[in-house]
Amino acid sequence: MAMNRRDALKSFVLMMGGTMVGANAILTGCTPDKQIEGLDFTPEEIAFLDEIGDTIIPSTDTPGAKAVGIGSFMVMMVKDTYWEEQQKEFINGLNALRKGFKDEVGKDFMDASQEQRTVYLNELNKKAKEENGPKYFNMLKDLTVLGYFTSEIGATEALNYVEVPGKWEPCIDYKKGDKAYAI
């Protein structure tokens, strides 16, 4: 039985309680009524999203977010499931991230080290948790996690994936370092 990404997305969104941006479109299968006409992302912008995603979920003993094409996934989700206001927030946020990083670090995000990127994104994450923090950063994190763990690589290499589940086991021993199970 092959994985069905659409079903995995729905399950993931339901587990999150439908709190992520675009959840309504995923759960109902309906495209939002009002979106930016002709919204498109350049290959450079997709590469930028890949690097942001790979900073959030870097390669370790398993492939990182860039390996699953996270930038293209984010673009698809923003274009297909976000309302116009959310699309604008996302695009303005990417521009703010690029400019803020260059102002603070002194170089472009794409030319920076993994450590510089991580430090900057960790600071953004702290700010995003504040009441008036940047909402776009939560969008980036949600899309990265969603795209990664519903991809074949994320579900089969980062999670413990059982293609055809066996009998129901109410209690499975957990050893520190065990992978969580894929849905």
Backbone as a chain_set.jsonl record, in Angstrom:
{"seq": "MAMNRRDALKSFVLMMGGTMVGANAILTGCTPDKQIEGLDFTPEEIAFLDEIGDTIIPSTDTPGAKAVGIGSFMVMMVKDTYWEEQQKEFINGLNALRKGFKDEVGKDFMDASQEQRTVYLNELNKKAKEENGPKYFNMLKDLTVLGYFTSEIGATEALNYVEVPGKWEPCIDYKKGDKAYAI", "coords": {"N": [[0.847, -1.187, 0.0], [0.749, 2.07, -0.991], [1.85, 5.301, 0.209], [-0.458, 7.94, 0.654], [-0.244, 11.167, 0.04], [-2.083, 13.296, 0.278], [-4.015, 12.305, 2.111], [-2.342, 11.964, 4.295], [-1.647, 14.633, 4.811], [-4.163, 15.671, 5.558], [-4.628, 14.176, 7.888], [-2.498, 15.043, 9.467], [-3.074, 17.79, 9.736], [-5.501, 17.604, 11.103], [-4.564, 16.469, 13.476], [-3.158, 18.624, 14.453], [-5.183, 20.148, 15.226], [-6.351, 21.747, 13.372], [-5.131, 24.233, 13.337], [-3.203, 25.442, 11.748], [-2.27, 27.801, 9.171], [-4.243, 27.85, 6.274], [-5.509, 25.481, 6.761], [-8.266, 25.057, 6.508], [-8.704, 24.918, 3.734], [-7.279, 22.595, 3.137], [-8.637, 20.62, 4.598], [-11.267, 20.751, 3.601], [-10.934, 20.669, 0.89], [-11.383, 22.775, -0.74], [-10.555, 25.653, -2.639], [-9.455, 28.815, -1.461], [-11.591, 31.718, -1.777], [-10.645, 34.323, -2.39], [-7.659, 35.167, -3.699], [-4.239, 36.078, -4.481], [-3.893, 37.096, -7.745], [-2.167, 35.4, -10.294], [0.044, 34.776, -8.734], [3.368, 33.943, -8.294], [6.491, 32.269, -7.824], [9.961, 32.768, -8.033], [12.732, 30.712, -9.205], [14.909, 31.354, -7.566], [13.655, 32.317, -5.254], [12.378, 30.002, -4.416], [14.608, 28.443, -3.862], [15.582, 29.936, -1.723], [13.526, 29.467, 0.148], [13.954, 26.718, 0.414], [16.422, 26.747, 1.755], [15.742, 28.053, 4.14], [13.921, 26.19, 5.187], [15.688, 24.027, 5.446], [17.292, 24.949, 7.415], [15.584, 24.971, 9.55], [14.835, 22.238, 9.718], [17.459, 20.52, 9.628], [19.853, 18.462, 7.801], [20.777, 15.433, 9.277], [21.429, 12.403, 10.654], [19.457, 11.646, 9.068], [17.933, 12.768, 5.989], [17.552, 16.323, 5.421], [15.159, 19.101, 5.325], [15.494, 20.323, 2.83], [16.046, 18.208, 1.143], [13.589, 17.083, 0.62], [12.424, 18.822, -1.066], [11.314, 21.15, 0.048], [10.912, 23.888, -0.429], [9.444, 24.054, -2.855], [7.166, 22.714, -2.008], [6.201, 24.508, -0.038], [5.591, 26.718, -1.666], [3.53, 25.63, -3.265], [1.589, 25.173, -1.274], [1.118, 27.795, -0.283], [0.179, 29.069, -2.579], [-2.092, 27.51, -3.18], [-3.688, 27.152, -0.85], [-3.768, 29.357, 0.84], [-5.367, 32.4, 1.853], [-5.763, 35.647, 0.318], [-4.825, 37.703, 2.102], [-3.206, 36.223, 3.801], [-1.353, 35.23, 1.995], [-0.099, 37.619, 1.257], [0.992, 38.329, 3.749], [2.816, 36.236, 4.077], [4.598, 36.596, 1.855], [5.493, 39.245, 2.343], [6.686, 38.725, 4.763], [8.806, 37.002, 4.032], [10.352, 38.819, 2.589], [10.942, 40.595, 4.675], [12.405, 38.91, 6.349], [14.636, 38.341, 4.747], [15.724, 40.956, 4.425], [16.046, 41.747, 7.13], [17.867, 39.834, 8.037], [20.114, 40.421, 6.473], [20.641, 43.043, 7.322], [21.23, 42.606, 10.037], [23.201, 40.543, 10.14], [24.917, 41.14, 8.102], [25.303, 39.989, 5.651], [23.887, 38.205, 2.839], [21.247, 35.863, 3.376], [21.502, 33.491, 1.918], [24.227, 33.323, 1.545], [25.267, 32.918, 4.001], [26.536, 31.135, 6.912], [25.477, 27.929, 8.24], [25.296, 28.069, 10.996], [25.023, 30.863, 11.482], [22.564, 31.302, 10.247], [20.913, 29.654, 11.808], [21.095, 30.838, 14.372], [19.904, 33.33, 13.831], [17.293, 32.55, 12.977], [16.411, 31.282, 15.3], [16.183, 33.463, 17.018], [14.16, 34.86, 15.681], [12.13, 33.0, 16.076], [11.726, 33.18, 18.841], [10.729, 35.802, 18.955], [8.408, 35.433, 17.453], [6.783, 34.087, 19.193], [5.874, 35.992, 20.879], [3.231, 38.332, 21.627], [2.759, 40.283, 19.561], [4.408, 39.298, 17.628], [6.269, 38.23, 14.653], [4.083, 36.814, 12.431], [4.499, 35.434, 10.096], [6.692, 33.803, 10.481], [5.792, 31.653, 11.961], [4.185, 30.529, 10.012], [6.146, 29.672, 8.193], [7.484, 27.741, 9.769], [5.368, 25.91, 10.31], [4.719, 25.059, 7.69], [7.14, 23.898, 6.951], [7.433, 21.754, 8.777], [5.059, 20.327, 8.263], [5.334, 19.748, 5.482], [7.719, 18.277, 5.494], [7.308, 16.012, 7.228], [5.185, 14.758, 5.998], [6.18, 13.94, 3.676], [7.688, 11.375, 1.621], [10.334, 10.815, 2.384], [10.487, 12.022, 4.955], [8.466, 10.6, 6.335], [9.294, 7.949, 6.123], [12.03, 7.797, 6.722], [12.684, 9.595, 8.799], [10.666, 9.153, 10.578], [9.078, 6.338, 12.174], [7.88, 4.206, 10.055], [5.213, 2.144, 9.225], [4.164, 0.266, 6.721], [1.993, -1.509, 6.211], [0.007, -1.756, 8.741], [0.122, -3.875, 11.624], [-1.349, -5.892, 14.133], [-3.254, -4.277, 16.725], [-1.515, -2.643, 19.194], [-1.63, -1.723, 22.388], [0.302, -0.759, 24.106], [3.503, 0.143, 23.646], [6.84, -0.356, 24.225], [9.068, 2.324, 24.822], [12.185, 3.442, 23.9], [14.765, 5.689, 24.654], [15.528, 7.794, 22.0], [14.198, 6.345, 20.068], [12.3, 6.398, 17.039], [9.382, 8.392, 16.335], [6.11, 7.276, 15.37], [4.93, 7.23, 12.012], [1.982, 8.651, 10.514]], "CA": [[0.0, 0.0, 0.0], [1.557, 3.281, -1.104], [1.379, 6.432, 1.001], [-1.241, 8.951, -0.024], [0.169, 12.426, 0.672], [-3.27, 14.103, 0.617], [-4.564, 11.765, 3.355], [-1.377, 12.273, 5.358], [-1.809, 16.057, 5.115], [-5.412, 15.833, 6.316], [-4.421, 13.615, 9.224], [-1.583, 15.924, 10.195], [-3.811, 19.016, 10.062], [-6.453, 17.257, 12.157], [-3.812, 16.303, 14.724], [-2.798, 19.964, 14.924], [-6.411, 20.825, 15.602], [-6.734, 22.686, 12.316], [-4.651, 25.556, 13.71], [-2.252, 26.035, 10.81], [-2.822, 28.612, 8.098], [-4.599, 27.04, 5.118], [-6.098, 24.213, 7.189], [-9.622, 24.932, 5.984], [-8.634, 24.465, 2.344], [-6.813, 21.207, 3.124], [-9.668, 19.731, 5.127], [-12.473, 20.752, 2.77], [-10.584, 20.485, -0.514], [-11.818, 23.951, -1.477], [-9.599, 26.742, -2.766], [-10.01, 30.08, -0.948], [-12.247, 32.548, -2.789], [-9.868, 35.496, -2.778], [-6.22, 34.944, -3.671], [-3.48, 36.963, -5.365], [-3.912, 36.609, -9.131], [-0.868, 35.235, -10.936], [1.13, 34.641, -7.757], [4.383, 32.995, -8.72], [7.76, 32.379, -7.12], [11.101, 32.508, -8.9], [13.599, 29.637, -8.716], [15.729, 31.887, -6.474], [12.813, 32.361, -4.062], [12.176, 28.614, -3.987], [15.886, 28.05, -3.252], [15.596, 30.628, -0.432], [12.635, 28.688, 1.014], [14.657, 25.458, 0.693], [17.464, 27.001, 2.764], [15.054, 28.321, 5.411], [13.434, 24.893, 5.648], [16.818, 23.185, 5.832], [17.797, 25.48, 8.688], [14.616, 24.524, 10.547], [15.039, 20.784, 9.817], [18.705, 20.256, 8.895], [20.28, 17.077, 7.601], [21.545, 14.809, 10.36], [21.548, 11.032, 10.149], [18.389, 11.562, 8.072], [17.95, 13.955, 5.126], [16.864, 17.51, 5.919], [13.99, 19.596, 4.597], [15.814, 20.621, 1.435], [16.019, 16.946, 0.4], [12.211, 16.747, 0.227], [11.92, 19.892, -1.922], [10.409, 21.907, 0.913], [10.582, 25.178, -1.036], [8.346, 23.839, -3.805], [5.981, 22.376, -1.212], [5.688, 25.751, 0.557], [4.992, 27.508, -2.745], [2.249, 25.006, -3.608], [0.63, 25.406, -0.19], [0.779, 29.225, -0.234], [-0.625, 29.381, -3.763], [-3.341, 26.756, -3.253], [-4.513, 27.077, 0.362], [-3.77, 30.603, 1.612], [-6.176, 33.524, 1.411], [-4.962, 36.771, -0.165], [-4.14, 38.383, 3.218], [-2.169, 35.303, 4.279], [-0.319, 35.218, 0.961], [0.654, 38.876, 1.408], [1.762, 38.204, 5.001], [3.917, 35.304, 3.806], [5.548, 37.241, 0.942], [6.108, 40.357, 3.074], [7.541, 38.123, 5.777], [10.044, 36.546, 3.382], [11.141, 40.015, 2.31], [11.427, 41.098, 5.963], [13.444, 37.985, 6.814], [15.828, 38.566, 3.915], [16.281, 42.265, 4.758], [16.471, 41.742, 8.529], [19.067, 39.017, 8.152], [21.228, 41.169, 5.871], [20.933, 44.181, 8.206], [21.794, 42.139, 11.305], [24.379, 39.691, 9.973], [25.831, 41.799, 7.176], [25.386, 39.261, 4.387], [22.647, 37.585, 2.407], [20.928, 34.581, 4.008], [22.005, 32.414, 1.063], [25.689, 33.288, 1.637], [25.632, 32.775, 5.407], [26.785, 29.786, 7.414], [24.349, 27.275, 8.904], [25.246, 28.593, 12.363], [24.458, 32.216, 11.433], [21.146, 31.154, 9.921], [20.232, 29.06, 12.961], [21.014, 31.867, 15.422], [18.917, 34.329, 13.42], [15.945, 31.968, 12.995], [16.034, 31.058, 16.702], [15.726, 34.761, 17.531], [12.841, 35.09, 15.076], [11.197, 32.088, 16.727], [11.4, 33.792, 20.14], [9.866, 36.959, 18.681], [7.123, 34.937, 16.933], [5.982, 33.623, 20.324], [5.323, 37.165, 21.551], [1.877, 38.684, 21.174], [2.802, 40.971, 18.268], [5.556, 38.761, 16.899], [6.068, 37.988, 13.214], [3.244, 35.643, 12.154], [5.014, 34.705, 8.947], [7.649, 32.785, 10.88], [5.001, 30.462, 12.302], [3.785, 29.934, 8.733], [7.32, 28.96, 7.674], [7.704, 26.542, 10.591], [4.262, 24.972, 10.07], [4.857, 24.479, 6.355], [8.327, 23.039, 6.94], [7.123, 20.524, 9.508], [4.025, 19.615, 7.508], [5.897, 19.231, 4.238], [8.755, 17.28, 5.746], [6.821, 14.762, 7.817], [4.225, 14.09, 5.119], [6.909, 13.487, 2.487], [8.136, 9.993, 1.732], [11.575, 10.796, 3.171], [10.17, 12.313, 6.355], [7.653, 9.539, 6.934], [9.949, 6.641, 6.152], [13.391, 7.842, 7.255], [12.729, 10.323, 10.069], [9.665, 8.545, 11.451], [8.982, 4.886, 12.109], [6.756, 3.989, 9.152], [4.774, 0.766, 9.03], [3.313, 0.375, 5.536], [0.756, -2.236, 6.49], [0.049, -1.954, 10.188], [-0.303, -5.178, 12.125], [-2.361, -5.87, 15.19], [-3.246, -3.129, 17.61], [-0.738, -2.848, 20.408], [-1.943, -0.551, 23.214], [1.461, -0.272, 24.846], [4.767, -0.216, 23.005], [7.95, 0.199, 24.988], [9.818, 3.386, 24.173], [13.563, 3.608, 24.333], [15.241, 7.008, 24.269], [16.093, 7.807, 20.656], [13.309, 5.689, 19.111], [11.551, 7.3, 16.149], [7.936, 8.435, 16.478], [5.475, 6.561, 14.274], [4.275, 8.013, 10.967], [0.539, 8.432, 10.444]], "C": [[0.883, 1.237, 0.0], [0.963, 4.387, -0.238], [0.6, 7.396, 0.125], [-0.975, 10.274, 0.691], [-1.029, 13.272, 1.093], [-3.895, 13.622, 1.933], [-3.643, 12.055, 4.528], [-1.484, 13.73, 5.768], [-3.059, 16.292, 5.966], [-5.252, 15.318, 7.74], [-3.553, 14.527, 10.069], [-2.303, 17.198, 10.633], [-4.826, 18.745, 11.165], [-5.753, 17.09, 13.497], [-3.42, 17.653, 15.318], [-4.039, 20.743, 15.355], [-6.853, 21.852, 14.574], [-6.218, 24.086, 12.56], [-3.725, 26.199, 12.692], [-2.979, 26.838, 9.735], [-3.091, 27.706, 6.905], [-5.288, 25.733, 5.471], [-7.484, 23.995, 6.596], [-9.612, 24.397, 4.553], [-8.195, 23.009, 2.262], [-7.937, 20.267, 3.527], [-10.895, 19.645, 4.236], [-12.183, 20.474, 1.302], [-10.99, 21.667, -1.37], [-10.719, 25.007, -1.505], [-10.223, 28.005, -2.196], [-10.551, 30.947, -2.085], [-11.356, 33.676, -3.303], [-8.384, 35.224, -2.576], [-5.549, 35.937, -4.614], [-3.457, 36.331, -6.761], [-2.481, 36.513, -9.656], [0.31, 35.14, -9.974], [2.109, 33.577, -8.233], [5.668, 33.272, -7.956], [8.877, 32.027, -8.098], [11.895, 31.311, -8.373], [14.493, 30.092, -7.555], [14.933, 31.949, -5.172], [12.545, 30.954, -3.523], [13.45, 28.094, -3.312], [16.031, 28.693, -1.86], [14.717, 29.873, 0.581], [13.259, 27.339, 1.374], [15.676, 25.654, 1.815], [16.856, 27.317, 4.13], [14.574, 26.998, 6.009], [14.552, 24.008, 6.141], [17.498, 23.701, 7.094], [16.876, 25.042, 9.827], [14.744, 23.019, 10.786], [16.282, 20.444, 8.985], [18.952, 18.762, 8.7], [21.083, 16.619, 8.81], [21.835, 13.392, 9.882], [20.399, 10.723, 9.188], [18.448, 12.822, 7.211], [17.149, 15.106, 5.739], [15.725, 17.939, 5.008], [14.277, 19.899, 3.129], [15.716, 19.364, 0.574], [14.61, 16.566, -0.061], [11.62, 17.807, -0.693], [10.955, 20.791, -1.172], [10.008, 23.258, 0.325], [9.417, 25.061, -2.004], [7.052, 23.486, -3.08], [5.364, 23.641, -0.616], [4.985, 26.602, -0.495], [3.618, 26.946, -3.111], [1.201, 25.304, -2.546], [0.184, 26.868, -0.132], [-0.128, 29.584, -1.403], [-2.001, 28.727, -3.717], [-4.24, 26.855, -2.022], [-4.589, 28.376, 1.163], [-4.711, 31.63, 0.986], [-5.238, 34.657, 1.012], [-4.176, 37.453, 0.966], [-2.978, 37.526, 3.736], [-1.027, 35.221, 3.273], [0.559, 36.468, 1.069], [1.532, 38.833, 2.652], [2.987, 37.325, 4.781], [4.994, 35.976, 2.953], [6.258, 38.398, 1.633], [7.06, 39.846, 4.148], [8.858, 37.629, 5.197], [10.958, 37.727, 3.079], [11.736, 40.594, 3.593], [12.547, 40.216, 6.505], [14.747, 38.231, 6.046], [16.518, 39.874, 4.293], [16.817, 42.291, 6.189], [17.749, 40.949, 8.728], [20.272, 39.789, 7.629], [21.63, 42.348, 6.757], [21.664, 43.728, 9.473], [23.12, 41.394, 11.14], [25.403, 40.304, 9.014], [26.043, 41.058, 5.872], [24.034, 38.644, 4.082], [22.481, 36.218, 3.081], [21.549, 33.421, 3.227], [23.523, 32.268, 1.15], [26.18, 33.03, 3.053], [25.87, 31.316, 5.782], [25.514, 29.233, 8.062], [24.19, 27.828, 10.321], [24.632, 29.992, 12.408], [22.959, 32.165, 11.157], [20.361, 30.648, 11.132], [20.053, 30.084, 14.073], [19.925, 32.875, 15.075], [17.493, 33.767, 13.49], [15.485, 31.641, 14.417], [15.549, 32.352, 17.348], [14.347, 35.11, 16.968], [11.781, 34.227, 15.745], [10.782, 32.644, 18.092], [10.441, 34.958, 19.949], [8.481, 36.518, 18.22], [6.206, 34.472, 18.053], [5.375, 34.78, 21.117], [3.989, 37.544, 20.916], [1.863, 39.342, 19.802], [3.988, 40.525, 17.43], [5.236, 38.507, 15.436], [5.307, 36.686, 12.943], [3.802, 34.799, 11.014], [5.992, 33.61, 9.365], [6.936, 31.508, 11.312], [4.508, 29.76, 11.041], [4.941, 29.101, 8.172], [7.574, 27.668, 8.452], [6.632, 25.497, 10.32], [4.419, 24.275, 8.715], [6.055, 23.546, 6.27], [8.03, 21.705, 7.608], [6.099, 19.684, 8.747], [4.609, 18.973, 6.252], [6.908, 18.131, 4.462], [8.159, 15.957, 6.214], [5.708, 14.088, 7.017], [4.876, 13.683, 3.801], [7.327, 12.039, 2.692], [9.398, 9.896, 2.594], [11.276, 11.015, 4.65], [9.434, 11.182, 7.035], [8.392, 8.216, 7.05], [11.344, 6.648, 6.764], [13.481, 8.556, 8.604], [11.737, 9.746, 11.08], [9.722, 7.028, 11.293], [7.715, 4.565, 11.314], [6.462, 2.502, 9.008], [3.765, 0.806, 7.887], [1.97, -0.314, 5.72], [0.761, -2.541, 7.974], [-0.478, -3.333, 10.585], [-1.375, -5.02, 13.176], [-2.202, -4.619, 16.052], [-2.483, -3.481, 18.877], [-0.913, -1.612, 21.28], [-0.731, 0.026, 23.929], [2.726, -0.79, 24.17], [5.877, 0.44, 23.815], [8.681, 1.238, 24.16], [11.211, 3.443, 24.772], [14.031, 4.96, 23.831], [15.928, 6.923, 22.913], [15.247, 7.085, 19.632], [12.59, 6.735, 18.274], [10.078, 7.264, 16.524], [7.342, 7.711, 15.271], [4.827, 7.527, 13.304], [2.792, 7.694, 10.974], [0.151, 7.908, 9.086]], "O": [[1.686, 1.422, 0.914], [-0.24, 4.422, 0.02], [0.97, 7.635, -1.025], [-1.429, 10.477, 1.817], [-0.998, 13.901, 2.151], [-4.264, 14.439, 2.776], [-4.106, 12.356, 5.628], [-1.418, 14.039, 6.957], [-3.019, 17.015, 6.962], [-5.696, 15.962, 8.69], [-3.837, 14.757, 11.244], [-2.156, 17.634, 11.775], [-4.996, 19.567, 12.065], [-6.27, 17.511, 14.532], [-3.358, 17.807, 16.537], [-3.932, 21.885, 15.802], [-7.652, 22.735, 14.885], [-6.795, 25.047, 12.051], [-3.482, 27.403, 12.77], [-4.145, 26.588, 9.433], [-2.249, 26.878, 6.558], [-5.619, 24.951, 4.58], [-7.835, 22.875, 6.225], [-10.413, 23.531, 4.202], [-8.682, 22.264, 1.412], [-8.166, 19.245, 2.882], [-11.504, 18.581, 4.122], [-13.08, 20.089, 0.552], [-10.951, 21.583, -2.598], [-10.035, 25.226, -0.506], [-11.408, 28.254, -2.42], [-10.041, 30.915, -3.205], [-11.317, 33.95, -4.502], [-7.909, 35.071, -1.45], [-6.209, 36.561, -5.444], [-3.054, 35.18, -6.929], [-1.684, 37.435, -9.482], [1.449, 35.398, -10.361], [1.719, 32.449, -8.535], [5.896, 34.391, -7.498], [8.747, 31.096, -8.893], [11.742, 30.937, -7.21], [14.796, 29.302, -6.661], [15.473, 31.665, -4.103], [12.494, 30.748, -2.31], [13.377, 27.386, -2.308], [16.542, 28.063, -0.933], [15.118, 29.668, 1.727], [13.113, 26.867, 2.501], [15.779, 24.823, 2.718], [17.387, 26.901, 5.16], [14.794, 26.723, 7.189], [14.397, 23.31, 7.142], [18.207, 22.952, 7.766], [17.336, 24.775, 10.937], [14.761, 22.574, 11.934], [16.18, 20.124, 7.801], [18.334, 17.921, 9.353], [21.956, 17.335, 9.3], [22.422, 13.205, 8.817], [20.373, 9.66, 8.567], [18.964, 13.846, 7.66], [16.191, 14.886, 6.481], [15.37, 17.245, 4.054], [13.398, 19.748, 2.28], [15.345, 19.444, -0.597], [14.453, 15.813, -1.023], [10.451, 17.718, -1.067], [9.9, 21.152, -1.693], [8.892, 23.726, 0.551], [8.501, 25.882, -1.975], [5.971, 23.909, -3.488], [4.149, 23.829, -0.679], [3.909, 27.144, -0.244], [2.654, 27.699, -3.25], [0.062, 25.645, -2.867], [-1.002, 27.147, 0.048], [-1.097, 30.324, -1.234], [-2.98, 29.322, -4.168], [-5.45, 26.66, -2.139], [-5.403, 28.479, 2.08], [-4.836, 31.721, -0.235], [-4.05, 34.626, 1.334], [-2.992, 37.748, 0.803], [-1.909, 38.041, 4.065], [0.139, 35.149, 3.661], [1.785, 36.393, 0.985], [2.688, 39.255, 2.613], [4.077, 37.647, 5.255], [6.175, 35.928, 3.296], [7.478, 38.53, 1.53], [8.101, 40.448, 4.411], [9.912, 37.815, 5.805], [12.171, 37.659, 3.279], [12.886, 41.032, 3.607], [13.525, 40.719, 7.057], [15.822, 38.317, 6.64], [17.737, 39.913, 4.463], [17.913, 42.795, 6.435], [18.619, 41.35, 9.501], [21.327, 39.81, 8.265], [22.817, 42.623, 6.925], [22.601, 44.385, 9.924], [24.052, 41.599, 11.917], [26.599, 40.024, 9.103], [26.882, 41.458, 5.065], [23.155, 38.57, 4.941], [23.46, 35.512, 3.321], [22.064, 32.476, 3.824], [24.054, 31.196, 0.858], [27.386, 32.934, 3.281], [25.463, 30.395, 5.073], [24.594, 29.984, 8.388], [23.068, 28.032, 10.787], [23.809, 30.277, 13.278], [22.183, 32.901, 11.766], [19.281, 31.153, 11.439], [18.973, 30.186, 14.655], [19.114, 33.233, 15.928], [16.589, 34.428, 14.003], [14.291, 31.716, 14.708], [14.605, 32.335, 18.139], [13.477, 35.596, 17.691], [10.656, 34.679, 15.957], [9.607, 32.581, 18.454], [9.462, 35.094, 20.683], [7.485, 37.158, 18.558], [4.986, 34.46, 17.891], [4.471, 34.576, 21.928], [3.672, 37.12, 19.805], [1.034, 38.991, 18.962], [4.508, 41.29, 16.617], [4.076, 38.561, 15.026], [5.819, 35.595, 13.192], [3.597, 33.586, 10.976], [6.112, 32.596, 8.679], [7.422, 30.406, 11.057], [4.422, 28.533, 11.007], [4.743, 27.969, 7.731], [7.848, 26.625, 7.858], [6.947, 24.323, 10.122], [4.269, 23.058, 8.611], [5.997, 22.519, 5.595], [8.342, 20.648, 7.06], [6.262, 18.472, 8.608], [4.397, 17.787, 5.998], [6.954, 17.159, 3.708], [8.469, 14.902, 5.661], [5.326, 12.959, 7.327], [4.212, 13.147, 2.913], [7.319, 11.538, 3.816], [9.516, 9.002, 3.432], [11.763, 10.27, 5.5], [9.733, 10.836, 8.178], [8.144, 7.445, 7.977], [11.801, 5.624, 7.272], [14.272, 8.161, 9.46], [11.945, 9.842, 12.289], [10.354, 6.514, 10.37], [6.607, 4.645, 11.845], [7.351, 1.706, 8.707], [2.654, 1.309, 8.047], [0.926, 0.26, 5.41], [1.435, -3.469, 8.421], [-1.393, -3.874, 9.965], [-2.206, -4.115, 13.105], [-1.139, -3.998, 16.088], [-2.766, -4.479, 19.539], [-0.391, -0.55, 20.942], [-0.744, 1.194, 24.317], [2.982, -1.993, 24.129], [5.853, 1.647, 24.058], [8.889, 1.066, 22.959], [11.384, 3.487, 25.99], [13.728, 5.339, 22.699], [16.803, 6.084, 22.702], [15.525, 7.182, 18.437], [12.306, 7.833, 18.753], [9.573, 6.236, 16.977], [8.017, 7.555, 14.253], [4.24, 8.528, 13.715], [2.383, 6.608, 11.386], [-1.028, 7.661, 8.834]]}, "num_chains": 1, "name": "protein.A"}
